[in-house]
Each structure stands twice: as structure tokens, then as C-alpha cells.
């Protein structure tokens, strides 16, 4: 019984990272109807920038992480402005291919700057384990889940309550109608990319502390799994991304614990196939709403 | 002249939809563009709002050219549109839809008097303000679309097919509201397929046919013109 609970908690740990990254996919899709395949590489850039600030500049962890997150937010905005915005009225497939191009560009740029060899990610924070009854949860797991959940609550409040958040929801529902309200869609899209990339950077730091080896292609796998999480929950729906992320993490962890470590990725990708066959709009997905 | 459109040409890709349309709206007027489906009425409104870029032509609002401005800038100048098909935000509440209508007024504006005046015109919206807009009836959604456009305090309001899909009683109600808005000092550019109703409230009218103005004049003169009645009003 305890093993099961521990496996589930481990699943929630990695799942909360997937959820944070999945939010970026789903928010961007909600606003510009684009799957940003370069989103996973933002994780990698975030990890490298934070690593540089930690080792070369010898900054304290909190400041290095904060700057890494800000850098990624700026990167997300820049990528959208430079690569995606000119294609906004182009056929969808052109933008989609461009996101893959940006992904390769980021991977190769980092490879040139830092070398392709994986590097250890220095963790200089020690968090004491948390005991709940007879269970001991590692401090890192506890903090990761806590940070992810708090960020999701904050994001939900932002989107529900603030003027910018409401503009985001309006743009996501009807771009032209939002423009007729006086919403500047360029600003709204930039804010969306900034938030998505910042959340991915937080995910990156949490991920790198759990799997402390970073390389230029490290973003591919968590990026892909987060994308599946977003599809699983219902692409374009924020609570769906959170739910999908947690479910993916738990599914992965249980497969590792009870079936086989090698099979865990296969199970995760199998979930995608099943979702696409059974409910392509995702768990929380709606059918296209009819006009009355 | 509050709004003047001169030799406007608009294309969708290779297909030209508007072939040199000119018209104007004076302050305080109700002007209507009438014509059959596909005549280009909605295309013209979308172009004025900046959602489409004209291929050629000039659009002036209060003596400043607006045809190369982004849509949100045009709204800020006081030129609002309630679009065809209502286009309310179905997943947002009635209140949030109205808030979006007041988006250009910024965060700190005190909107309670604006809400009051919209709720006075549309009491049903007040009853349903916490409901998701997608759950409203067709008539209520149209009220919301107009109320939303009024929240930004426009000087010129463009209404695209406000009576579409509504029962005769609701059509009467919508046109009563249009008259009321006009009496409150809002200049109105009305696009309608229900030409008879449109002509009954309008000062002047332009008849569009496949992207061209084929007739223009006082709205009352159209009602008496037998040829116009037969050709354009289906009477």
C-alpha cells in the first residue's frame, strides 16, 4: 500500500512538471491555434541559462532561477514576434513547420554555445524530507508539487480576474470579436507566450533538479510528454492541461513501478493513441459549441 | 462629416468583393446599407473596423484617415461595431462580456453608471448578469451584443444585421432600441437585410449590389419608389 502511495506521489512530482509545461502548449493553442513545438526547447534553454548563472556568475539559486525564468519569458515573446507573427495569416501548416524549425534552431544554438556534452545541474538547495504519517516524501518532491499547484492557482486567478486575463479568454474564444472590443491582440499574444515560456522555465528548473543532467536535446522528451498531457486534458483548456499533466506523471510512475521502466514511455505514448481514438477533444474537451 | 468612405475596394485573395464604394455618415444620422446577401455589406463594416485591409480607397473618421490603423486603435477613436452573428463571448458571463465592451476604458474607470444605463435599456441582461452568455436566448444575445458595444461609449456605432434570426416582436424591440440610441446622440450605421425596417428608422440609405452602390438617397424616398420596393425590398 505504501509503495503504491509513494509511486503516486512520485508520479505527481513529475506530473506537476508536465502540467506546468503543458499549460504553455495549451494557452498558446487557445490564443493562436498553433502547436508550438519549440516550447519543449524553452525548457532546455531555461536549464542552461540557470546553469550558467549558477556556475559562471555564481549567483544564489533563487536569483539565478528568477533570471532564467525572465530570460525564457523574453525568449518566448521574441520567438513569437520573429518567427510566428509574420505567418499569422499563412496556412496553419507553415506555422507548424516553423515551430519545428525554431526547435532545431534553439537546440543547435545551445549546442554551439555550450557543446553537445551533457552537464550536471548543480543543486545547492537542501530541503528536508516531509513526513506524513509513516510516509517520508522527499523535500524536492514536496516543493515541486507545491510550486506547481500554487502557480496554477495564481494563473487561474490571473485569467479569471484581471483585465489582461479576460482579454486572453476573449481572444481565445473569438479573435475578431476581441479586436472589436479594442483588445490589442499583439500584446495579448505576447503576454500569452511570455507566461507559457515562464511556466516552462519553472518546469525546467524543477525538472533539472530531479534529473540533474542537462543537454541540448533534453527538452524533447518532457516537451513531447507535456504536449500529450495537453491533448489528453483537452488542448486549449487550461484545467485540462493541469489534469493531463498529473495523469501522465502518475501513469508513467505506476508503469515504472509495477510493469517495467523501459515500457513507461511506450505507455505514455499509448495514452495519446487511445485518447485520439476514443475522445480526440480530450478529457475536458468540448465539442465545437453550436450557435443558438 | 463623421464617417466618410471614398472609393473603397476590398478583395479576399484574388476575388474582389467591393468595387469602389463611397458613402458617408453625418453626425447624429442613422444611415443604412441595404442589399441582398453577398452584396458586401459586412465586408464594408469589417474594413471600417480594421479587420480587413482595403486594397484601395480612403476611410475618414472625424477628419482623420483610419484605413491603415489596427482594429483596437479604431475602437479607441469611438467607432464601435456590433458584428454579424452577435459574436458574444459564450464562455464568459454576461457581466464579463460587458466588461470586455468597456475594455478601452482601462482598469480604473468607474463603470457603474455605464452598467446602469445599459441595464436600463436591457433589463433582461441585469437579471442574467451572472449567467454564461452562451446560455442566453437569441434575442438576449443580440441585446448583449449591442449592450457590449455601448459599454465603450462609442460616438459611431455600426450594427451588422441586428435583427437576424429574431422573432417579429424582438425585431420591433431592437429597432425601438436603435431609435433610442440615436435619440441619445449616438450616430448609427446600420447594415440590414430587413430593408423595410431599416428604412423606417434611417435618415438616409445606400443600396448595395455585388460590391457597388447602385442607389442612394433619403430613406423615405425609397419607401415610395415602386421600382426600389420591388427590386430591393421584396415588397
Interface residues (C-beta under 8 A of the other chain):
Chain A: X163 X166 X167 X169 X170 X173 X174 X176 X177 X178 X179 X180 X181 X182 X183 X184 X185 X289 X291 X292
Chain B: X46 X49 X50 X51 X70 X71 X72 X75 X76 X80 X81 X83 X85 X87 X88 X89 X90 X91 X92 X96 X99 X100 X101 X103 X104 X107 X134 X136 X137 X138 X141 X148 X149 X152
